[in-house]
Amino acid sequence: MALVPQRADVPVTIDESLCITGCTLCVDMCPLDSLAIKEDSGKAYMHVDECWYCGPCAARCPTGAVTVNMPYLLR
């Protein structure tokens, strides 16, 4: 069975192919400190499953690597 490179059930997903190594803009924008930078790759990831779906992390990302997966009821 193939492994998925990132979890798909978290509120915020990061496309690592678009994420700029060492950039911390999305991490800095998160009011809950839900995002962090991986030490080995320098890429962002969601390290806790808390999210207010506020969206500044996605809005601030210069490459569009950050996606906020808003639940249907909140749209």
All heavy atoms as a GROMACS GRO file, in nm:
protein
  558
    1MET      N    1   0.084  -0.118   0.000
    1MET     CA    2   0.000   0.000   0.000
    1MET      C    3   0.089   0.125   0.000
    1MET      O    4   0.185   0.133   0.075
    1MET     CB    5  -0.090  -0.001   0.123
    1MET     CG    6  -0.180   0.118   0.128
    1MET     SD    7  -0.294   0.139   0.269
    1MET     CE    8  -0.306  -0.011   0.350
    2ALA      N    9   0.056   0.220  -0.083
    2ALA     CA   10   0.134   0.343  -0.093
    2ALA      C   11   0.106   0.433   0.026
    2ALA      O   12  -0.006   0.439   0.076
    2ALA     CB   13   0.099   0.416  -0.222
    3LEU      N   14   0.209   0.503   0.071
    3LEU     CA   15   0.194   0.596   0.181
    3LEU      C   16   0.161   0.734   0.128
    3LEU      O   17   0.213   0.778   0.026
    3LEU     CB   18   0.322   0.602   0.264
    3LEU     CG   19   0.362   0.472   0.333
    3LEU    CD1   20   0.496   0.491   0.402
    3LEU    CD2   21   0.257   0.429   0.433
    4VAL      N   22   0.075   0.805   0.198
    4VAL     CA   23   0.037   0.941   0.161
    4VAL      C   24   0.142   1.036   0.219
    4VAL      O   25   0.177   1.026   0.337
    4VAL     CB   26  -0.103   0.975   0.217
    4VAL    CG1   27  -0.142   1.117   0.184
    4VAL    CG2   28  -0.205   0.877   0.164
    5PRO      N   29   0.195   1.132   0.141
    5PRO     CA   30   0.301   1.220   0.191
    5PRO      C   31   0.255   1.316   0.301
    5PRO      O   32   0.335   1.364   0.378
    5PRO     CB   33   0.345   1.296   0.067
    5PRO     CG   34   0.232   1.287  -0.028
    5PRO     CD   35   0.163   1.157   0.002
    6GLN      N   36   0.127   1.344   0.308
    6GLN     CA   37   0.074   1.430   0.415
    6GLN      C   38  -0.068   1.389   0.446
    6GLN      O   39  -0.136   1.332   0.364
    6GLN     CB   40   0.080   1.577   0.376
    6GLN     CG   41  -0.007   1.612   0.258
    6GLN     CD   42   0.014   1.754   0.212
    6GLN    OE1   43   0.113   1.815   0.246
    6GLN    NE2   44  -0.076   1.807   0.137
    7ARG      N   45  -0.110   1.418   0.568
    7ARG     CA   46  -0.246   1.384   0.608
    7ARG      C   47  -0.344   1.473   0.534
    7ARG      O   48  -0.320   1.590   0.511
    7ARG     CB   49  -0.263   1.406   0.758
    7ARG     CG   50  -0.191   1.302   0.839
    7ARG     CD   51  -0.199   1.328   0.986
    7ARG     NE   52  -0.333   1.364   1.028
    7ARG     CZ   53  -0.359   1.413   1.148
    7ARG    NH1   54  -0.264   1.431   1.234
    7ARG    NH2   55  -0.482   1.444   1.181
    8ALA      N   56  -0.458   1.417   0.496
    8ALA     CA   57  -0.557   1.494   0.421
    8ALA      C   58  -0.675   1.535   0.507
    8ALA      O   59  -0.760   1.609   0.462
    8ALA     CB   60  -0.608   1.411   0.303
    9ASP      N   61  -0.680   1.490   0.633
    9ASP     CA   62  -0.794   1.520   0.717
    9ASP      C   63  -0.772   1.638   0.810
    9ASP      O   64  -0.855   1.669   0.892
    9ASP     CB   65  -0.833   1.396   0.798
    9ASP     CG   66  -0.722   1.349   0.891
    9ASP    OD1   67  -0.605   1.387   0.868
    9ASP    OD2   68  -0.753   1.274   0.985
   10VAL      N   69  -0.659   1.705   0.798
   10VAL     CA   70  -0.633   1.821   0.883
   10VAL      C   71  -0.689   1.947   0.817
   10VAL      O   72  -0.703   1.953   0.695
   10VAL     CB   73  -0.482   1.838   0.912
   10VAL    CG1   74  -0.429   1.723   0.996
   10VAL    CG2   75  -0.403   1.852   0.785
   11PRO      N   76  -0.722   2.050   0.895
   11PRO     CA   77  -0.781   2.172   0.839
   11PRO      C   78  -0.690   2.246   0.742
   11PRO      O   79  -0.737   2.307   0.648
   11PRO     CB   80  -0.808   2.258   0.962
   11PRO     CG   81  -0.816   2.163   1.076
   11PRO     CD   82  -0.723   2.051   1.042
   12VAL      N   83  -0.560   2.241   0.764
   12VAL     CA   84  -0.466   2.314   0.678
   12VAL      C   85  -0.367   2.215   0.616
   12VAL      O   86  -0.304   2.137   0.688
   12VAL     CB   87  -0.389   2.422   0.756
   12VAL    CG1   88  -0.287   2.492   0.668
   12VAL    CG2   89  -0.486   2.524   0.816
   13THR      N   90  -0.356   2.218   0.484
   13THR     CA   91  -0.257   2.133   0.418
   13THR      C   92  -0.155   2.222   0.347
   13THR      O   93  -0.188   2.332   0.301
   13THR     CB   94  -0.322   2.038   0.316
   13THR    OG1   95  -0.400   2.113   0.224
   13THR    CG2   96  -0.410   1.935   0.386
   14ILE      N   97  -0.034   2.171   0.339
   14ILE     CA   98   0.076   2.243   0.276
   14ILE      C   99   0.127   2.159   0.159
   14ILE      O  100   0.162   2.043   0.177
   14ILE     CB  101   0.192   2.266   0.374
   14ILE    CG1  102   0.146   2.321   0.508
   14ILE    CG2  103   0.300   2.354   0.310
   14ILE    CD1  104   0.093   2.461   0.508
   15ASP      N  105   0.130   2.218   0.041
   15ASP     CA  106   0.190   2.152  -0.075
   15ASP      C  107   0.340   2.175  -0.068
   15ASP      O  108   0.388   2.286  -0.096
   15ASP     CB  109   0.131   2.210  -0.204
   15ASP     CG  110   0.182   2.142  -0.329
   15ASP    OD1  111   0.286   2.071  -0.322
   15ASP    OD2  112   0.119   2.161  -0.434
   16GLU      N  113   0.413   2.072  -0.028
   16GLU     CA  114   0.558   2.088  -0.008
   16GLU      C  115   0.633   2.125  -0.135
   16GLU      O  116   0.739   2.185  -0.129
   16GLU     CB  117   0.616   1.961   0.055
   16GLU     CG  118   0.580   1.945   0.200
   16GLU     CD  119   0.665   1.842   0.271
   16GLU    OE1  120   0.767   1.798   0.214
   16GLU    OE2  121   0.628   1.807   0.382
   17SER      N  122   0.577   2.090  -0.250
   17SER     CA  123   0.646   2.125  -0.375
   17SER      C  124   0.638   2.276  -0.401
   17SER      O  125   0.721   2.330  -0.473
   17SER     CB  126   0.586   2.048  -0.492
   17SER     OG  127   0.452   2.089  -0.517
   18LEU      N  128   0.541   2.344  -0.342
   18LEU     CA  129   0.528   2.489  -0.358
   18LEU      C  130   0.584   2.567  -0.240
   18LEU      O  131   0.611   2.686  -0.252
   18LEU     CB  132   0.380   2.527  -0.376
   18LEU     CG  133   0.310   2.474  -0.501
   18LEU    CD1  134   0.163   2.511  -0.499
   18LEU    CD2  135   0.375   2.529  -0.626
   19CYS      N  136   0.599   2.500  -0.126
   19CYS     CA  137   0.644   2.567  -0.004
   19CYS      C  138   0.790   2.609  -0.018
   19CYS      O  139   0.875   2.531  -0.059
   19CYS     CB  140   0.627   2.471   0.114
   19CYS     SG  141   0.665   2.544   0.274
   20ILE      N  142   0.818   2.734   0.018
   20ILE     CA  143   0.954   2.788   0.011
   20ILE      C  144   1.030   2.746   0.136
   20ILE      O  145   0.986   2.774   0.248
   20ILE     CB  146   0.951   2.942   0.000
   20ILE    CG1  147   0.875   2.984  -0.126
   20ILE    CG2  148   1.092   2.999   0.002
   20ILE    CD1  149   0.846   3.133  -0.132
   21THR      N  150   1.142   2.681   0.118
   21THR     CA  151   1.225   2.636   0.230
   21THR      C  152   1.267   2.755   0.316
   21THR      O  153   1.321   2.852   0.265
   21THR     CB  154   1.349   2.561   0.180
   21THR    OG1  155   1.307   2.452   0.099
   21THR    CG2  156   1.434   2.511   0.294
   22GLY      N  157   1.238   2.746   0.446
   22GLY     CA  158   1.278   2.850   0.539
   22GLY      C  159   1.181   2.966   0.552
   22GLY      O  160   1.197   3.050   0.640
   23CYS      N  161   1.080   2.973   0.468
   23CYS     CA  162   0.980   3.080   0.478
   23CYS      C  163   0.890   3.050   0.598
   23CYS      O  164   0.848   2.938   0.618
   23CYS     CB  165   0.896   3.084   0.350
   23CYS     SG  166   0.760   3.203   0.355
   24THR      N  167   0.861   3.150   0.678
   24THR     CA  168   0.777   3.128   0.796
   24THR      C  169   0.652   3.217   0.796
   24THR      O  170   0.592   3.237   0.901
   24THR     CB  171   0.857   3.155   0.925
   24THR    OG1  172   0.898   3.292   0.926
   24THR    CG2  173   0.978   3.063   0.936
   25LEU      N  174   0.613   3.269   0.681
   25LEU     CA  175   0.501   3.363   0.677
   25LEU      C  176   0.372   3.300   0.728
   25LEU      O  177   0.300   3.361   0.808
   25LEU     CB  178   0.482   3.415   0.535
   25LEU     CG  179   0.593   3.504   0.481
   25LEU    CD1  180   0.568   3.540   0.336
   25LEU    CD2  181   0.605   3.629   0.566
   26CYS      N  182   0.339   3.179   0.687
   26CYS     CA  183   0.215   3.116   0.732
   26CYS      C  184   0.221   3.084   0.881
   26CYS      O  185   0.123   3.102   0.953
   26CYS     CB  186   0.185   2.990   0.652
   26CYS     SG  187   0.309   2.859   0.664
   27VAL      N  188   0.337   3.040   0.928
   27VAL     CA  189   0.355   3.008   1.070
   27VAL      C  190   0.336   3.134   1.153
   27VAL      O  191   0.270   3.132   1.258
   27VAL     CB  192   0.494   2.946   1.094
   27VAL    CG1  193   0.521   2.926   1.242
   27VAL    CG2  194   0.507   2.814   1.019
   28ASP      N  195   0.392   3.244   1.108
   28ASP     CA  196   0.382   3.370   1.181
   28ASP      C  197   0.240   3.424   1.186
   28ASP      O  198   0.203   3.494   1.281
   28ASP     CB  199   0.473   3.476   1.117
   28ASP     CG  200   0.620   3.439   1.126
   28ASP    OD1  201   0.656   3.356   1.212
   28ASP    OD2  202   0.698   3.492   1.045
   29MET      N  203   0.159   3.393   1.086
   29MET     CA  204   0.023   3.446   1.078
   29MET      C  205  -0.079   3.367   1.161
   29MET      O  206  -0.184   3.418   1.194
   29MET     CB  207  -0.026   3.449   0.933
   29MET     CG  208   0.051   3.542   0.844
   29MET     SD  209   0.056   3.713   0.904
   29MET     CE  210  -0.117   3.756   0.895
   30CYS      N  211  -0.050   3.244   1.197
   30CYS     CA  212  -0.147   3.158   1.266
   30CYS      C  213  -0.166   3.203   1.411
   30CYS      O  214  -0.072   3.201   1.490
   30CYS     CB  215  -0.103   3.012   1.262
   30CYS     SG  216  -0.222   2.902   1.342
   31PRO      N  217  -0.289   3.242   1.449
   31PRO     CA  218  -0.313   3.287   1.586
   31PRO      C  219  -0.309   3.174   1.688
   31PRO      O  220  -0.297   3.198   1.808
   31PRO     CB  221  -0.451   3.350   1.579
   31PRO     CG  222  -0.518   3.283   1.465
   31PRO     CD  223  -0.409   3.252   1.366
   32LEU      N  224  -0.319   3.049   1.643
   32LEU     CA  225  -0.319   2.934   1.735
   32LEU      C  226  -0.187   2.860   1.739
   32LEU      O  227  -0.174   2.760   1.808
   32LEU     CB  228  -0.430   2.835   1.694
   32LEU     CG  229  -0.571   2.888   1.701
   32LEU    CD1  230  -0.669   2.784   1.649
   32LEU    CD2  231  -0.606   2.926   1.843
   33ASP      N  232  -0.089   2.906   1.664
   33ASP     CA  233   0.040   2.837   1.653
   33ASP      C  234   0.021   2.691   1.610
   33ASP      O  235   0.087   2.601   1.661
   33ASP     CB  236   0.118   2.844   1.784
   33ASP     CG  237   0.164   2.985   1.816
   33ASP    OD1  238   0.191   3.061   1.721
   33ASP    OD2  239   0.170   3.020   1.934
   34SER      N  240  -0.069   2.670   1.515
   34SER     CA  241  -0.096   2.535   1.466
   34SER      C  242   0.004   2.490   1.361
   34SER      O  243   0.016   2.371   1.335
   34SER     CB  244  -0.237   2.529   1.403
   34SER     OG  245  -0.334   2.553   1.501
   35LEU      N  246   0.073   2.584   1.300
   35LEU     CA  247   0.170   2.552   1.196
   35LEU      C  248   0.311   2.560   1.251
   35LEU      O  249   0.340   2.637   1.342
   35LEU     CB  250   0.155   2.647   1.078
   35LEU     CG  251   0.017   2.648   1.010
   35LEU    CD1  252   0.011   2.758   0.906
   35LEU    CD2  253  -0.014   2.514   0.950
   36ALA      N  254   0.399   2.481   1.194
   36ALA     CA  255   0.540   2.481   1.234
   36ALA      C  256   0.625   2.451   1.111
   36ALA      O  257   0.573   2.418   1.005
   36ALA     CB  258   0.564   2.377   1.343
   37ILE      N  259   0.755   2.462   1.128
   37ILE     CA  260   0.850   2.433   1.022
   37ILE      C  261   0.923   2.303   1.056
   37ILE      O  262   0.974   2.288   1.167
   37ILE     CB  263   0.953   2.548   1.005
   37ILE    CG1  264   0.882   2.680   0.973
   37ILE    CG2  265   1.056   2.514   0.899
   37ILE    CD1  266   0.810   2.684   0.840
   38LYS      N  267   0.928   2.211   0.960
   38LYS     CA  268   1.001   2.085   0.980
   38LYS      C  269   1.150   2.116   0.986
   38LYS      O  270   1.202   2.187   0.900
   38LYS     CB  271   0.975   1.988   0.865
   38LYS     CG  272   0.834   1.937   0.858
   38LYS     CD  273   0.819   1.842   0.740
   38LYS     CE  274   0.675   1.799   0.722
   38LYS     NZ  275   0.658   1.714   0.603
   39GLU      N  276   1.216   2.062   1.086
   39GLU     CA  277   1.359   2.087   1.101
   39GLU      C  278   1.443   2.027   0.989
   39GLU      O  279   1.542   2.086   0.947
   39GLU     CB  280   1.407   2.033   1.236
   39GLU     CG  281   1.354   2.112   1.353
   39GLU     CD  282   1.410   2.062   1.485
   39GLU    OE1  283   1.519   2.001   1.485
   39GLU    OE2  284   1.345   2.086   1.586
   40ASP      N  285   1.401   1.910   0.938
   40ASP     CA  286   1.482   1.844   0.837
   40ASP      C  287   1.468   1.904   0.698
   40ASP      O  288   1.563   1.910   0.622
   40ASP     CB  289   1.451   1.694   0.832
   40ASP     CG  290   1.305   1.665   0.802
   40ASP    OD1  291   1.220   1.755   0.819
   40ASP    OD2  292   1.276   1.552   0.761
   41SER      N  293   1.347   1.952   0.664
   41SER     CA  294   1.326   2.003   0.528
   41SER      C  295   1.308   2.155   0.520
   41SER      O  296   1.320   2.212   0.413
   41SER     CB  297   1.202   1.936   0.466
   41SER     OG  298   1.085   1.977   0.535
   42GLY      N  299   1.277   2.219   0.632
   42GLY     CA  300   1.253   2.363   0.630
   42GLY      C  301   1.117   2.401   0.574
   42GLY      O  302   1.091   2.517   0.545
   43LYS      N  303   1.028   2.302   0.556
   43LYS     CA  304   0.895   2.325   0.499
   43LYS      C  305   0.792   2.333   0.611
   43LYS      O  306   0.808   2.275   0.718
   43LYS     CB  307   0.856   2.211   0.404
   43LYS     CG  308   0.958   2.183   0.296
   43LYS     CD  309   0.952   2.284   0.186
   43LYS     CE  310   1.050   2.246   0.074
   43LYS     NZ  311   1.023   2.316  -0.047
   44ALA      N  312   0.682   2.403   0.586
   44ALA     CA  313   0.575   2.418   0.685
   44ALA      C  314   0.488   2.293   0.690
   44ALA      O  315   0.477   2.218   0.593
   44ALA     CB  316   0.490   2.539   0.650
   45TYR      N  317   0.427   2.271   0.805
   45TYR     CA  318   0.330   2.164   0.822
   45TYR      C  319   0.239   2.199   0.939
   45TYR      O  320   0.271   2.285   1.021
   45TYR     CB  321   0.399   2.029   0.846
   45TYR     CG  322   0.462   2.014   0.983
   45TYR    CD1  323   0.400   1.937   1.082
   45TYR    CD2  324   0.582   2.075   1.015
   45TYR    CE1  325   0.456   1.922   1.207
   45TYR    CE2  326   0.639   2.061   1.139
   45TYR     CZ  327   0.575   1.984   1.235
   45TYR     OH  328   0.632   1.971   1.359
   46MET      N  329   0.124   2.134   0.947
   46MET     CA  330   0.031   2.157   1.057
   46MET      C  331   0.063   2.057   1.166
   46MET      O  332   0.046   1.937   1.149
   46MET     CB  333  -0.113   2.141   1.010
   46MET     CG  334  -0.212   2.178   1.116
   46MET     SD  335  -0.374   2.200   1.047
   46MET     CE  336  -0.452   2.279   1.187
   47HIS      N  337   0.111   2.106   1.281
   47HIS     CA  338   0.155   2.014   1.385
   47HIS      C  339   0.051   1.989   1.493
   47HIS      O  340   0.068   1.897   1.573
   47HIS     CB  341   0.289   2.059   1.445
   47HIS     CG  342   0.280   2.178   1.534
   47HIS    ND1  343   0.278   2.167   1.670
   47HIS    CD2  344   0.273   2.310   1.506
   47HIS    CE1  345   0.271   2.288   1.723
   47HIS    NE2  346   0.268   2.375   1.626
   48VAL      N  347  -0.055   2.067   1.498
   48VAL     CA  348  -0.169   2.039   1.588
   48VAL      C  349  -0.297   2.053   1.507
   48VAL      O  350  -0.304   2.132   1.414
   48VAL     CB  351  -0.172   2.130   1.712
   48VAL    CG1  352  -0.055   2.104   1.803
   48VAL    CG2  353  -0.179   2.276   1.675
   49ASP      N  354  -0.399   1.976   1.544
   49ASP     CA  355  -0.524   1.976   1.468
   49ASP      C  356  -0.624   2.081   1.518
   49ASP      O  357  -0.741   2.052   1.537
   49ASP     CB  358  -0.589   1.837   1.473
   49ASP     CG  359  -0.510   1.735   1.396
   49ASP    OD1  360  -0.424   1.775   1.317
   49ASP    OD2  361  -0.536   1.616   1.414
   50GLU      N  362  -0.576   2.200   1.540
   50GLU     CA  363  -0.665   2.309   1.579
   50GLU      C  364  -0.661   2.415   1.470
   50GLU      O  365  -0.556   2.445   1.416
   50GLU     CB  366  -0.620   2.371   1.711
   50GLU     CG  367  -0.635   2.278   1.830
   50GLU     CD  368  -0.596   2.347   1.960
   50GLU    OE1  369  -0.585   2.471   1.962
   50GLU    OE2  370  -0.577   2.275   2.058
   51CYS      N  371  -0.777   2.469   1.438
   51CYS     CA  372  -0.783   2.571   1.335
   51CYS      C  373  -0.912   2.650   1.352
   51CYS      O  374  -1.018   2.591   1.376
   51CYS     CB  375  -0.778   2.505   1.197
   51CYS     SG  376  -0.770   2.623   1.060
   52TRP      N  377  -0.904   2.780   1.338
   52TRP     CA  378  -1.023   2.865   1.341
   52TRP      C  379  -1.074   2.891   1.200
   52TRP      O  380  -1.170   2.965   1.182
   52TRP     CB  381  -0.992   2.998   1.407
   52TRP     CG  382  -0.974   2.992   1.554
   52TRP    CD1  383  -1.010   2.891   1.638
   52TRP    CD2  384  -0.914   3.093   1.636
   52TRP    NE1  385  -0.976   2.922   1.766
   52TRP    CE2  386  -0.916   3.046   1.768
   52TRP    CE3  387  -0.858   3.217   1.609
   52TRP    CZ2  388  -0.867   3.120   1.876
   52TRP    CZ3  389  -0.808   3.290   1.716
   52TRP    CH2  390  -0.814   3.242   1.848
   53TYR      N  391  -1.009   2.837   1.098
   53TYR     CA  392  -1.045   2.859   0.958
   53TYR      C  393  -1.046   3.008   0.923
   53TYR      O  394  -1.124   3.054   0.842
   53TYR     CB  395  -1.181   2.796   0.926
   53TYR     CG  396  -1.189   2.651   0.962
   53TYR    CD1  397  -1.246   2.609   1.082
   53TYR    CD2  398  -1.136   2.555   0.878
   53TYR    CE1  399  -1.251   2.474   1.116
   53TYR    CE2  400  -1.140   2.421   0.911
   53TYR     CZ  401  -1.198   2.382   1.030
   53TYR     OH  402  -1.202   2.249   1.064
   54CYS      N  403  -0.957   3.082   0.986
   54CYS     CA  404  -0.954   3.228   0.965
   54CYS      C  405  -0.888   3.265   0.832
   54CYS      O  406  -0.922   3.367   0.774
   54CYS     CB  407  -0.886   3.298   1.082
   54CYS     SG  408  -0.719   3.242   1.121
   55GLY      N  409  -0.791   3.184   0.786
   55GLY     CA  410  -0.736   3.201   0.653
   55GLY      C  411  -0.615   3.287   0.631
   55GLY      O  412  -0.562   3.289   0.520
   56PRO      N  413  -0.562   3.361   0.730
   56PRO     CA  414  -0.444   3.444   0.703
   56PRO      C  415  -0.322   3.363   0.658
   56PRO      O  416  -0.240   3.414   0.583
   56PRO     CB  417  -0.415   3.515   0.834
   56PRO     CG  418  -0.542   3.513   0.908
   56PRO     CD  419  -0.614   3.389   0.864
   57CYS      N  420  -0.312   3.239   0.702
   57CYS     CA  421  -0.197   3.158   0.661
   57CYS      C  422  -0.199   3.136   0.510
   57CYS      O  423  -0.096   3.150   0.443
   57CYS     CB  424  -0.196   3.024   0.734
   57CYS     SG  425  -0.346   2.926   0.714
   58ALA      N  426  -0.315   3.106   0.455
   58ALA     CA  427  -0.328   3.085   0.311
   58ALA      C  428  -0.316   3.216   0.234
   58ALA      O  429  -0.254   3.221   0.128
   58ALA     CB  430  -0.461   3.018   0.279
   59ALA      N  431  -0.373   3.321   0.289
   59ALA     CA  432  -0.368   3.451   0.222
   59ALA      C  433  -0.226   3.507   0.216
   59ALA      O  434  -0.190   3.575   0.121
   59ALA     CB  435  -0.460   3.551   0.293
   60ARG      N  436  -0.146   3.478   0.317
   60ARG     CA  437  -0.010   3.533   0.325
   60ARG      C  438   0.092   3.453   0.245
   60ARG      O  439   0.199   3.503   0.212
   60ARG     CB  440   0.032   3.539   0.472
   60ARG     CG  441   0.158   3.614   0.498
   60ARG     CD  442   0.139   3.763   0.469
   60ARG     NE  443   0.259   3.836   0.502
   60ARG     CZ  444   0.343   3.885   0.411
   60ARG    NH1  445   0.318   3.870   0.283
   60ARG    NH2  446   0.450   3.949   0.448
   61CYS      N  447   0.060   3.327   0.212
   61CYS     CA  448   0.156   3.243   0.140
   61CYS      C  449   0.179   3.297  -0.001
   61CYS      O  450   0.085   3.308  -0.080
   61CYS     CB  451   0.104   3.099   0.133
   61CYS     SG  452   0.218   2.989   0.048
   62PRO      N  453   0.304   3.331  -0.036
   62PRO     CA  454   0.331   3.391  -0.166
   62PRO      C  455   0.321   3.292  -0.283
   62PRO      O  456   0.310   3.334  -0.398
   62PRO     CB  457   0.474   3.443  -0.152
   62PRO     CG  458   0.536   3.359  -0.047
   62PRO     CD  459   0.424   3.322   0.047
   63THR      N  460   0.324   3.162  -0.256
   63THR     CA  461   0.321   3.063  -0.364
   63THR      C  462   0.191   2.985  -0.372
   63THR      O  463   0.175   2.902  -0.462
   63THR     CB  464   0.436   2.962  -0.348
   63THR    OG1  465   0.418   2.891  -0.225
   63THR    CG2  466   0.571   3.031  -0.349
   64GLY      N  467   0.099   3.006  -0.278
   64GLY     CA  468  -0.026   2.931  -0.279
   64GLY      C  469  -0.012   2.789  -0.228
   64GLY      O  470  -0.096   2.704  -0.257
   65ALA      N  471   0.092   2.763  -0.150
   65ALA     CA  472   0.116   2.629  -0.098
   65ALA      C  473   0.020   2.591   0.014
   65ALA      O  474  -0.002   2.474   0.039
   65ALA     CB  475   0.260   2.618  -0.047
   66VAL      N  476  -0.036   2.690   0.081
   66VAL     CA  477  -0.123   2.665   0.197
   66VAL      C  478  -0.269   2.662   0.153
   66VAL      O  479  -0.316   2.754   0.086
   66VAL     CB  480  -0.103   2.773   0.305
   66VAL    CG1  481  -0.191   2.746   0.425
   66VAL    CG2  482   0.043   2.783   0.345
   67THR      N  483  -0.340   2.558   0.195
   67THR     CA  484  -0.483   2.544   0.166
   67THR      C  485  -0.557   2.522   0.295
   67THR      O  486  -0.520   2.433   0.374
   67THR     CB  487  -0.510   2.425   0.072
   67THR    OG1  488  -0.436   2.444  -0.048
   67THR    CG2  489  -0.657   2.413   0.039
   68VAL      N  490  -0.660   2.602   0.320
   68VAL     CA  491  -0.746   2.583   0.438
   68VAL      C  492  -0.866   2.502   0.391
   68VAL      O  493  -0.944   2.547   0.307
   68VAL     CB  494  -0.789   2.719   0.498
   68VAL    CG1  495  -0.882   2.695   0.617
   68VAL    CG2  496  -0.668   2.799   0.540
   69ASN      N  497  -0.881   2.382   0.445
   69ASN     CA  498  -0.989   2.291   0.409
   69ASN      C  499  -1.110   2.318   0.499
   69ASN      O  500  -1.130   2.251   0.599
   69ASN     CB  501  -0.943   2.146   0.422
   69ASN     CG  502  -0.824   2.119   0.336
   69ASN    OD1  503  -0.823   2.148   0.217
   69ASN    ND2  504  -0.718   2.066   0.394
   70MET      N  505  -1.188   2.416   0.459
   70MET     CA  506  -1.299   2.460   0.541
   70MET      C  507  -1.415   2.359   0.534
   70MET      O  508  -1.453   2.318   0.425
   70MET     CB  509  -1.348   2.597   0.491
   70MET     CG  510  -1.434   2.670   0.588
   70MET     SD  511  -1.470   2.838   0.531
   70MET     CE  512  -1.309   2.911   0.534
   71PRO      N  513  -1.469   2.320   0.650
   71PRO     CA  514  -1.582   2.227   0.649
   71PRO      C  515  -1.702   2.285   0.574
   71PRO      O  516  -1.722   2.406   0.572
   71PRO     CB  517  -1.615   2.210   0.797
   71PRO     CG  518  -1.494   2.253   0.870
   71PRO     CD  519  -1.427   2.357   0.784
   72TYR      N  520  -1.778   2.197   0.516
   72TYR     CA  521  -1.893   2.237   0.434
   72TYR      C  522  -1.986   2.332   0.509
   72TYR      O  523  -2.034   2.429   0.453
   72TYR     CB  524  -1.970   2.111   0.390
   72TYR     CG  525  -2.091   2.143   0.305
   72TYR    CD1  526  -2.078   2.187   0.176
   72TYR    CD2  527  -2.220   2.129   0.358
   72TYR    CE1  528  -2.188   2.216   0.099
   72TYR    CE2  529  -2.330   2.158   0.281
   72TYR     CZ  530  -2.314   2.200   0.152
   72TYR     OH  531  -2.423   2.231   0.077
   73LEU      N  532  -2.011   2.307   0.636
   73LEU     CA  533  -2.106   2.388   0.712
   73LEU      C  534  -2.058   2.530   0.736
   73LEU      O  535  -2.136   2.619   0.765
   73LEU     CB  536  -2.138   2.321   0.845
   73LEU     CG  537  -2.215   2.189   0.833
   73LEU    CD1  538  -2.231   2.126   0.972
   73LEU    CD2  539  -2.350   2.211   0.770
   74LEU      N  540  -1.929   2.554   0.726
   74LEU     CA  541  -1.874   2.688   0.748
   74LEU      C  542  -1.865   2.771   0.621
   74LEU      O  543  -1.841   2.889   0.627
   74LEU     CB  544  -1.735   2.679   0.813
   74LEU     CG  545  -1.729   2.624   0.953
   74LEU    CD1  546  -1.583   2.618   1.000
   74LEU    CD2  547  -1.811   2.706   1.049
   75ARG      N  548  -1.881   2.710   0.506
   75ARG     CA  549  -1.862   2.782   0.381
   75ARG      C  550  -1.974   2.878   0.354
   75ARG      O  551  -2.083   2.870   0.386
   75ARG     CB  552  -1.850   2.684   0.264
   75ARG     CG  553  -1.722   2.608   0.272
   75ARG     CD  554  -1.707   2.519   0.153
   75ARG     NE  555  -1.596   2.429   0.183
   75ARG     CZ  556  -1.569   2.321   0.118
   75ARG    NH1  557  -1.640   2.286   0.016
   75ARG    NH2  558  -1.469   2.247   0.152
   0.00000   0.00000   0.00000
